[in-house]
Each structure stands twice: as C-alpha cells, then as structure tokens.
Amino acid sequence: QHTQSKSKKSIMPRLEKLQNLPEKVDGSTIQNFKGVLGLKNDFININDVKVELGKTVEIPSIVSIKDYGAVGDGVTNDTLAIQTAEAASSRIFVPTGNYLISETIDYSKFYGDGNFKIGSETFPAGNIVSSTTITVPTTFGYKEIFSNYLPYRRILAPLKISIPAGTHNVDMTATNQGAGVNIQYEHPDGQMISIEGAASSSTNLVFDFTGQAAQRMYAIGLDGNYNIKLIDKITFNGNNYSGHTNGSPTSGAGNGSDPIGCKVQNGGALQFGTDVVFKFFARNGVFSNEGAYILANEVDVNNCGSDAFVASIGAALFAEDSTSSVIYGDAYFANRNGVIYCKGGTANDIRKRADNTAGEGILANEGGVIYAEDVTLTNIADVGIFIASNGNVVGDDITVGGNGVGCGSYGVHLINGNFSGSRLDVSHSGSDGILLENCSSLSSNGCISSNNSGDGLSVTEASTATVTSGTFNSNSSDGISVSASYVHATSLASVDSNGAFGIISRRAGVVNADNATIGSGNTSGATSPSGNTTDGTSQSVIYT
C-alpha cells in the first residue's frame, strides 16, 4: 500500500529495463509481464517487486542458460552451465531443448519452453502445459517436488507423480525438514495432480518423525483452498508411531499435535483411489477439518495412536468400503458439525487410549453427523456407537458385535443424541445393548438387541424410542426397560429369554407395545405389574 502525498506525485513506475524480452514465456505468447518480473511465473509475490514513489521498479536481469554454455541435446551434462546461470540471475530463460542435470538446482528461477532431464526422464522447465509424468523419488525427492519444483509453476495439464514399487524412507527430522514444518501441499492447480504408487506391487512410504520436530506434521497436509485430484495405490507408514509424545500409544495417550497420516483443512479437497493404507501413525489416520472434503473410499487405517477417520468443524469425509483396526481411539469420529458418510466399512479391535479415553466404533457429538450403511463394528473396547451433545447418526444395516465379540461397554449409548435408521443389530455388549439418556431419541425399524450383559433396550431421563419389528432376546437383565421416558414398540417380533422382565416401566415411564410378541421365558415375567411402584412412583404404564 502507498499513501498519496498532498502534491499528488505520480506513482507510475518507469519500466526502463523491459527490453529484449523473449517472444514466448513458458510456451505461450506474453500476455503480461509476470514471468519477467521475478514473480514465480504466474504467481504474484508482492515481496518480489519493490515500488516506491518516483522510483523505478527493481527488475531482475534475465539470462538464458544458452549464454552460459548449456547445450540441451539430452546427452551433454548441462549442470555446470545451469549452476553458473543460477549464480548470475534469479530469472533464467530455458529455450527449447532437453537439458541434462545431475545435481539439485533452484527450480524457482527457471521458466521457458525447454525441459530439464534427470536420468531418462524429462520434465518442463516452465509451466506444465501437456500431460506429464514425474517419478518420485527417482527424479525428485518426495519433499523436493512439493517444496522446490511445483510451487513455482502452473499445472495446466494432467500431472502424474509416480512412486515406484518398494519401500522409500522419507526423513522428517529437524535436520532435513526444519522443526515444526510439515510437508504440506498448497497449489491452485492441484486438481490436475495424481500421486500414484506402482500398480503391479505395493509402494511403501515410511516417514521418520523425530522429537519435537514431529509436532503438527503429516504425511499429507493440505491447508487452505487447495486440492489433489487423486492419491492411489500407496501405503503411508508412520514408522511404528514415530514422533509420538509418549513413544507409543501403550505408553501414554499422546496429544493432538502428534504426527497424522493425512490432514486436510480450511477448505482443501482430496480424493483417494484404491489400495491406500495409513498405518502406525502416532495420531489420526485420515482427518478432514474446517470445511475440508476428503473422499477416502477403500482406505485402510490400522495401528494408529488415535482416531482412524475424523471430520470436524464443518468438514466432510466419505469413507466407502474403508476399514480400521488396532486403533487407540475411535474408528469414525464426527464432531462440531463435521459429517462422515461411511458405507460398507468395518472396524475391529478399537482400543482405549492409555488414559482410558475413547475406544468407540462410531462417535458423533457436538452436532457431528454420521451416515452409516452396511457397517460392522466388532471387538470395540468401550461403546459401539456413542452419540452425545446433539450428535446424530443415521444408520441402515449396522452390526455392533457378532461372532461373540462385541463391546466392552454399551453397544449403543445416547446422551442427548439422536439415532434413526433400520436394521440395527446389537449383541454381546458388556452392559446394555442400547441405552438412551438425557432427552435422547431413537427410531429404528427391525432393531435387534440380544445377548447383552444388561438390558436389551434401556430408555431413561425423558428420552424417547420408536421401535418397529424389534427383537430383544437373551439379555442378562430386562428386554426393554423404561424410566421416566416413552417407548413406542410396534409389532415386536420377540421379547423372550431375558434375565429379568420382558418389558418393565419405572418412574412414570410409558410403553406402548401394541401387537407385541412377548414370550414366557423371561425370568421375572413378561411385563412388570401395571403401575409399577418399585421406584416409588405409581404412574408407570405398559400398554400391550
């Protein structure tokens, strides 16, 4: 910004040095002077140009690599000539040709129609204007392509970043990366980029996060309105919880700044293809935050120190046919108006953190929403589905437990939460199969809650449940228990073989169980006496 003086001096710069410009820059006729003003090609960086009242613009001198002996035949090693040109100017023109280089150069200084060549692979010196494949780490290092090459070019045609099969170590230590600095990708043309592993066999990227430098670092990070078109066929390996505050999840709970497999935030967007794995990261596997969008179909997250799939603060995450296992946190976690769509997913061996927190298969709270279809949750340390603080889950064909392996606590637990859907099947929970508290609501068609170590369905504290064609059998306590709440149970298929009553109502609870099949195998009887007074209240009613 410039403040105009009272004498109204002209601030029009004298562009005295714009002479002998090349006819073309980066393969297209010059339409403006960005490319020769030291402005990182088509990106404007105000720090590159200084304008003062009554003074000329400071414009870097422009040189050509041909002026320093570069040949460009694809055979002659032009590294020395290019390095000499680098020392002479910050704006270097690369004419048509293939210029062989064997050492790292500062790609921010170059523009033009020519190509650089490393080994047998060529890539543009200027903007990418035709379909291009670049091999990493053969041609570039994993970090170098995102920090030294791509930020200084427009990507106007599809760019495939290919990572060969095998195991590739990515050093994220302070010496190589800088304390607290991420590999983050920020580019307005990210929709043109695909990052793909070798299709024929596995590609394994192993990240070494060390010490304090690991804080707030990710294998993949998008911060801002940037996106990547596709990431496909790659395993991202956190190197045995490298960078975890306590060394590993079994030694301590870690903290939110520990390394994450993938985090997209502030409006970024990312799509995964198939055969993508995140494993052994100190914190989360895949995290969508602050209005971001992630399409994570067929992604496997395993052995991570916190939640596998997360959507928070208005972000969205789609996870179809995705899996999670050995997670020290939650499998699916949506909060603060985040939204997760999971279909055909499985979560197994979901564990509590060392501080005894988390351990849920599905967690929706603080306005978070999870849409779940054909999802199976087994061997869950705490709660299979936990919904709290105005969280919402809409689910069809959800199985919690099964094969004798359920949840350590409740199968489904609502505290001021809401669940709706059909064919919810809960079994083998360490406490109640389904528990509603604090003004919660549940609506389910075809609900099954059996073989749990408590009630099949417990509805308390002014909550409501609407169940159609439900089955509540073989629970250790009551089939359906209602206290100071309302249950409408229509056409119950079976309520039998429970350890106490089939249906019991307490504390002015009301149950409307019309057309219900209540068996004779409930230990305490089919229903509690009308006007049950067990808890000092005579207004409880059961309609059958």
C-alpha positions in Angstrom: 0.0 0.0 0.0 1.1 3.6 -0.7 -0.1 6.8 0.8 -0.6 9.6 -1.7 1.1 12.9 -0.8 -0.6 16.3 -0.9 1.4 17.2 -4.1 -0.1 14.1 -5.7 3.2 12.8 -7.1 2.8 10.2 -9.8 3.5 6.6 -8.6 3.6 5.2 -12.2 6.9 3.2 -12.3 9.3 3.7 -15.2 9.8 0.2 -16.6 13.1 1.1 -18.1 14.5 -2.4 -18.0 11.8 -4.2 -20.1 14.0 -4.6 -23.2 14.9 -7.6 -25.4 12.2 -9.8 -23.9 11.9 -13.3 -25.3 9.0 -13.7 -27.7 7.5 -16.5 -25.7 7.4 -17.4 -22.0 6.6 -20.9 -20.9 5.2 -21.9 -24.3 2.7 -19.1 -24.7 2.8 -15.5 -26.1 3.4 -13.0 -23.4 0.2 -11.5 -22.2 1.6 -9.7 -19.2 5.0 -9.2 -17.6 4.7 -11.5 -14.6 7.2 -14.0 -15.9 9.9 -11.5 -16.2 9.3 -9.5 -13.1 10.6 -12.2 -10.7 7.1 -13.2 -9.7 7.4 -17.0 -9.7 5.9 -17.3 -13.2 2.1 -16.7 -12.9 2.1 -16.5 -9.1 2.3 -13.0 -7.7 4.5 -12.5 -4.7 4.5 -8.8 -3.7 7.8 -9.2 -1.9 9.5 -9.8 -5.3 8.8 -6.3 -6.7 9.5 -3.0 -4.9 7.7 0.1 -5.9 8.4 3.5 -4.3 7.2 6.9 -5.2 9.2 8.5 -8.0 11.5 5.4 -8.4 11.8 2.7 -11.0 10.7 -0.9 -10.4 13.6 -3.2 -9.5 13.5 -5.9 -12.1 15.9 -8.9 -12.0 18.2 -9.2 -15.0 17.1 -12.0 -17.4 19.6 -14.5 -18.7 19.4 -17.6 -20.8 21.1 -20.9 -19.9 22.4 -20.9 -23.5 24.5 -17.8 -22.6 26.5 -20.0 -20.2 27.2 -22.9 -22.4 24.1 -25.2 -21.9 23.6 -27.5 -24.9 20.2 -29.0 -24.4 20.7 -32.1 -26.5 19.6 -34.5 -23.7 23.1 -36.1 -23.7 25.5 -33.4 -22.6 25.5 -32.8 -18.9 24.5 -29.1 -18.6 24.6 -29.0 -14.8 27.6 -26.7 -14.6 26.2 -24.2 -17.1 22.9 -24.1 -15.3 24.5 -23.6 -11.9 26.6 -20.7 -13.4 23.4 -19.1 -14.7 21.8 -19.5 -11.3 24.6 -17.5 -9.7 24.2 -14.8 -12.3 20.4 -14.1 -12.0 17.1 -15.1 -10.3 15.3 -15.1 -13.7 16.7 -17.7 -16.2 15.2 -18.4 -19.5 15.3 -22.1 -20.8 14.9 -22.3 -24.6 13.6 -25.4 -26.3 15.7 -28.4 -25.7 16.3 -31.2 -23.1 18.9 -30.1 -20.6 20.5 -32.9 -18.7 21.2 -32.2 -15.0 22.8 -34.4 -12.3 22.5 -32.2 -9.2 19.7 -30.3 -7.4 19.0 -26.8 -8.7 16.8 -24.0 -7.6 13.7 -24.5 -9.8 12.1 -21.3 -8.7 14.5 -19.3 -11.0 13.6 -21.0 -14.3 11.0 -20.5 -17.0 10.7 -21.2 -20.7 9.8 -23.8 -23.3 12.6 -26.2 -22.6 12.8 -29.3 -20.5 15.1 -30.5 -17.8 16.3 -34.1 -17.9 17.3 -36.3 -14.9 18.3 -39.8 -15.9 15.9 -40.8 -18.7 13.0 -38.6 -17.6 12.3 -35.2 -18.9 10.0 -32.6 -17.3 9.1 -28.9 -18.1 11.4 -26.1 -17.0 8.4 -23.8 -17.1 4.7 -24.3 -16.7 3.3 -27.8 -17.3 1.1 -27.4 -20.4 0.9 -31.0 -21.6 0.3 -34.4 -19.8 3.4 -35.1 -17.8 4.7 -38.0 -15.5 7.4 -37.3 -12.9 8.9 -40.2 -10.9 9.5 -39.7 -7.2 11.9 -40.3 -5.6 13.9 -41.2 -8.7 13.7 -37.8 -10.4 12.8 -35.7 -7.3 12.8 -36.4 -3.6 9.3 -36.7 -2.0 9.8 -33.3 -0.3 11.7 -31.6 -3.1 8.9 -31.8 -5.7 6.4 -30.1 -3.4 8.8 -27.5 -2.0 11.3 -26.7 -4.8 9.6 -27.6 -8.1 5.8 -27.4 -8.2 5.2 -24.2 -6.2 6.8 -22.1 -9.0 4.8 -23.4 -12.0 1.3 -23.5 -13.2 -0.1 -27.0 -13.8 -2.3 -26.6 -16.8 -2.4 -30.2 -17.9 -2.6 -33.6 -16.0 0.4 -34.3 -13.9 1.1 -37.8 -12.6 3.6 -38.2 -9.8 4.6 -41.8 -9.9 6.2 -43.6 -7.0 7.9 -46.9 -7.8 7.2 -50.1 -6.0 9.3 -50.8 -3.0 10.0 -49.1 0.4 11.0 -45.5 0.4 12.2 -43.7 3.5 11.1 -40.1 4.0 13.2 -38.3 6.6 11.1 -35.8 8.5 13.8 -35.0 11.1 14.6 -31.4 12.1 17.9 -31.6 10.1 16.1 -32.4 6.9 12.7 -30.7 7.3 13.0 -27.9 9.9 11.4 -28.0 13.3 7.6 -27.8 13.2 7.5 -27.7 9.4 5.1 -30.0 7.5 5.2 -31.5 4.1 2.1 -29.5 3.1 0.9 -29.0 -0.4 -0.5 -25.6 -1.5 -1.2 -25.1 -5.2 -4.2 -23.7 -7.0 -3.9 -26.3 -9.8 -3.9 -29.3 -7.5 -7.0 -30.7 -9.4 -4.5 -31.6 -12.1 -2.3 -33.8 -9.9 -2.4 -37.5 -9.3 0.0 -39.2 -6.9 0.2 -42.9 -7.7 2.1 -45.9 -6.5 3.2 -48.7 -8.8 0.2 -50.7 -9.9 1.9 -54.0 -10.1 3.0 -54.3 -6.5 3.0 -52.3 -3.2 4.6 -48.9 -2.7 5.5 -48.2 0.9 6.5 -44.7 2.0 8.0 -44.8 5.5 8.0 -41.5 7.4 10.6 -40.8 10.1 9.1 -38.2 12.5 11.5 -37.4 15.3 11.3 -35.5 18.5 9.9 -32.0 18.8 10.2 -31.6 15.0 7.3 -34.1 14.7 4.7 -31.7 16.2 1.9 -30.9 13.8 3.4 -32.8 10.9 1.6 -35.0 8.4 2.5 -37.4 5.6 -0.1 -35.5 3.5 -1.2 -32.0 4.5 -3.5 -29.6 2.7 -4.1 -26.3 4.5 -6.3 -23.8 2.6 -8.4 -23.9 -0.6 -6.1 -26.4 -2.3 -6.8 -29.9 -3.6 -5.2 -33.0 -5.0 -7.1 -34.9 -7.7 -6.1 -38.4 -6.7 -3.8 -40.5 -4.4 -3.7 -44.1 -5.4 -2.0 -47.4 -4.5 0.3 -46.2 -1.8 1.0 -47.3 1.8 1.8 -44.4 4.1 3.7 -45.8 7.1 4.2 -43.8 10.2 7.2 -45.9 11.2 6.0 -47.5 14.4 4.3 -44.4 15.9 7.4 -42.2 15.2 7.0 -38.8 16.8 4.5 -40.0 19.5 4.8 -37.8 22.6 5.0 -40.8 24.8 6.8 -43.1 22.5 3.8 -45.3 21.7 0.1 -45.5 22.4 0.7 -48.2 25.0 3.0 -45.8 27.0 0.7 -42.8 27.0 -2.2 -41.0 25.3 0.0 -38.7 23.2 -1.5 -35.3 22.2 -3.3 -33.7 19.3 0.0 -32.4 17.9 1.5 -35.8 17.2 2.0 -36.8 13.5 -1.1 -37.6 11.4 -1.3 -39.7 8.3 -3.4 -37.2 6.3 -5.0 -33.9 7.4 -6.9 -31.6 5.1 -8.3 -28.3 6.4 -9.5 -24.8 5.7 -11.5 -25.8 2.6 -9.0 -28.2 1.0 -10.1 -31.2 -1.0 -8.5 -34.6 -1.6 -9.5 -37.9 -3.3 -8.1 -41.3 -2.7 -8.2 -44.1 -5.2 -7.8 -47.8 -4.2 -5.3 -49.7 -2.1 -4.4 -46.7 0.1 -3.2 -47.6 3.6 -2.3 -45.4 6.6 -0.6 -47.3 9.4 1.5 -46.8 12.5 0.9 -43.1 12.7 1.2 -41.5 16.2 -2.2 -39.8 15.9 -5.0 -40.0 13.4 -5.2 -41.8 10.1 -7.4 -39.5 8.0 -8.6 -36.1 9.3 -10.9 -33.7 7.5 -11.1 -30.3 9.3 -12.5 -26.8 9.0 -14.7 -27.1 5.9 -12.4 -29.6 4.1 -13.6 -32.5 1.9 -11.9 -36.0 1.7 -13.1 -38.9 -0.4 -11.5 -41.9 1.3 -13.1 -44.9 -0.3 -11.3 -48.2 0.1 -8.8 -46.7 2.5 -7.4 -48.9 5.3 -6.3 -47.3 8.6 -4.6 -49.6 11.1 -2.3 -49.3 14.1 -2.8 -45.6 14.8 -2.5 -43.8 18.1 -5.9 -42.0 17.8 -9.0 -41.9 15.7 -9.0 -43.6 12.3 -11.4 -41.3 10.3 -12.3 -37.8 11.6 -14.5 -35.0 10.3 -14.6 -31.8 12.4 -15.7 -28.2 12.2 -18.0 -28.4 9.2 -15.7 -30.7 7.2 -16.9 -33.8 5.3 -15.4 -37.2 4.9 -16.7 -40.0 2.6 -15.4 -43.5 3.5 -17.0 -46.3 1.5 -15.6 -49.8 1.9 -13.0 -48.5 4.2 -11.5 -50.4 7.2 -9.9 -49.7 10.5 -8.2 -51.9 13.0 -6.0 -51.7 16.1 -6.9 -48.1 16.7 -6.2 -46.4 20.0 -9.2 -44.0 19.7 -12.4 -44.1 17.6 -12.9 -45.7 14.3 -15.3 -42.9 13.0 -15.4 -39.6 14.8 -17.6 -36.6 13.7 -17.9 -33.5 15.9 -18.6 -29.8 15.7 -20.9 -30.1 12.7 -18.5 -32.4 10.8 -20.1 -35.1 8.6 -18.9 -38.6 7.8 -20.5 -40.9 5.2 -19.4 -44.5 5.8 -20.8 -47.4 3.7 -19.7 -51.0 3.7 -17.0 -50.3 6.3 -15.6 -52.4 9.1 -14.0 -51.5 12.4 -12.3 -54.1 14.5 -10.1 -54.1 17.6 -10.8 -50.5 18.6 -8.9 -49.7 21.8 -8.9 -47.1 24.5 -6.0 -44.7 24.8 -3.6 -45.1 27.7 -5.6 -42.5 29.7 -8.7 -44.7 29.4 -10.5 -42.4 26.9 -12.1 -43.1 23.5 -12.4 -46.6 22.2 -15.7 -46.2 20.3 -16.6 -47.6 16.9 -18.7 -44.6 15.9 -18.7 -41.3 17.8 -20.9 -38.3 16.9 -21.1 -35.3 19.2 -21.4 -31.6 19.3 -23.6 -31.5 16.2 -21.5 -34.1 14.3 -23.4 -36.3 11.9 -22.5 -39.8 10.7 -24.4 -41.6 7.9 -23.6 -45.3 8.2 -24.8 -48.1 5.9 -23.8 -51.7 6.0 -21.1 -51.1 8.7 -19.8 -53.8 11.1 -18.2 -53.0 14.4 -16.6 -55.8 16.4 -14.2 -56.0 19.4 -14.8 -52.4 20.5 -13.2 -51.5 23.8 -15.9 -49.1 25.0 -19.1 -48.2 23.1 -20.0 -49.4 19.7 -22.0 -46.3 18.7 -21.8 -43.2 21.0 -23.9 -40.2 20.3 -23.8 -37.1 22.5 -24.4 -33.4 22.7 -26.8 -33.1 19.7 -24.8 -35.6 17.7 -26.7 -37.6 15.0 -26.3 -41.0 13.5 -28.4 -42.2 10.6 -27.8 -45.8 10.0 -29.0 -48.8 8.0 -27.7 -52.3 8.4 -25.3 -51.6 11.2 -24.0 -54.6 13.2 -22.5 -54.0 16.6 -20.9 -57.2 17.9 -21.4 -60.6 16.4 -19.4 -63.8 16.5 -19.4 -63.5 20.3 -17.2 -60.3 20.1 -19.0 -57.1 21.0 -18.2 -54.0 23.0 -16.7 -53.6 26.4 -19.5 -51.3 27.5 -22.7 -50.4 25.7 -23.5 -51.4 22.2 -25.2 -48.1 21.5 -25.2 -45.2 24.0 -27.0 -41.9 23.5 -26.6 -38.8 25.8 -28.7 -36.0 24.3 -28.2 -37.6 20.9 -30.3 -38.9 18.1 -30.3 -42.2 16.1 -32.6 -43.1 13.2 -32.4 -45.9 10.7 -33.3 -49.6 10.1 -31.9 -53.0 10.9 -29.7 -52.1 13.8 -28.3 -55.4 15.2 -26.6 -55.2 18.7 -25.2 -58.1 20.6 -22.5 -59.3 23.1 -22.1 -55.9 24.8 -20.6 -55.7 28.2 -23.5 -53.7 29.5 -26.9 -52.6 28.0 -27.3 -53.3 24.3 -28.9 -49.8 23.7 -29.0 -47.1 26.4 -30.7 -43.7 25.9 -30.2 -40.9 28.4 -30.8 -37.1 28.8 -33.5 -36.4 26.2 -32.2 -38.7 23.5 -34.2 -40.2 20.7 -34.0 -43.4 18.8 -36.1 -44.5 15.8 -35.4 -48.0 14.4 -37.2 -50.4 12.1 -36.1 -54.0 12.6 -33.9 -53.4 15.7 -32.3 -56.4 17.3 -30.6 -56.2 20.7 -29.8 -59.6 22.1 -27.2 -61.5 24.2 -26.1 -58.4 26.1 -24.8 -58.2 29.7 -27.5 -55.7 30.7 -30.9 -54.6 29.2 -31.6 -55.1 25.6 -33.0 -51.5 25.4 -32.9 -49.0 28.3 -34.6 -45.7 27.9 -34.2 -43.1 30.6 -34.3 -39.4 31.5 -37.1 -38.1 29.3 -35.8 -39.9 26.2 -38.0 -41.5 23.5 -37.7 -44.6 21.4 -39.7 -45.8 18.5 -39.1 -49.4 17.6 -40.8 -51.4 14.9 -40.5 -55.2 14.4 -37.8 -55.4 17.1 -36.2 -58.4 18.8 -34.9 -58.3 22.4 -33.9 -61.7 23.5 -31.5 -63.4 25.9 -30.2 -60.3 27.6 -28.9 -60.6 31.2 -31.4 -58.1 32.6 -34.6 -56.8 31.0 -35.6 -57.0 27.4 -36.9 -53.4 27.4 -36.5 -51.1 30.4 -38.2 -47.6 30.6 -37.7 -45.0 33.2 -39.3 -41.5 33.1 -39.4 -41.9 29.3 -41.6 -43.1 26.4 -41.2 -46.1 24.2 -43.5 -46.9 21.2 -42.7 -50.5 20.3 -44.9 -51.7 17.4 -45.1 -55.3 16.2 -42.3 -56.6 18.3 -41.1 -59.9 16.8 -39.8 -61.4 20.0 -39.1 -60.4 23.6 -38.0 -63.5 25.3 -35.5 -65.4 27.4 -34.3 -62.3 29.3 -32.8 -62.5 32.8 -35.5 -60.2 34.3 -38.7 -58.8 32.8 -39.5 -58.8 29.1 -40.7 -55.2 29.4 -40.5 -53.1 32.6 -41.6 -49.5 33.2 -40.5 -47.3 36.1 -40.8 -43.7 37.3 -43.8 -42.7 35.2 -42.4 -44.4 32.1 -44.8 -45.2 29.4 -44.5 -48.2 27.0 -46.9 -48.6 24.1 -46.2 -52.1 22.9 -49.1 -52.9 20.6 -49.1 -56.1 18.7 -46.0 -57.4 20.6 -44.9 -61.0 20.9 -43.6 -61.3 24.5 -42.5 -64.8 25.3 -42.9 -66.7 28.6 -39.2 -67.4 29.0 -38.4 -64.0 30.7 -37.3 -64.8 34.2 -39.3 -62.2 36.1 -42.3 -62.3 33.8 -43.5 -60.9 30.5 -44.1 -57.4 31.9 -43.7 -55.6 35.2 -47.0 -55.1 37.1 -49.2 -52.2 35.8 -48.5 -49.1 37.9 -45.1 -50.5 39.0 -44.0 -49.0 42.3 -40.6 -50.4 42.5 -39.1 -46.9 42.5 -41.7 -45.1 44.5 -43.8 -44.0 41.5 -47.2 -45.4 40.6 -47.8 -43.7 37.3 -45.8 -46.1 35.0 -47.9 -47.7 32.3 -47.4 -50.5 29.8 -49.9 -50.9 27.0 -49.9 -54.3 25.3 
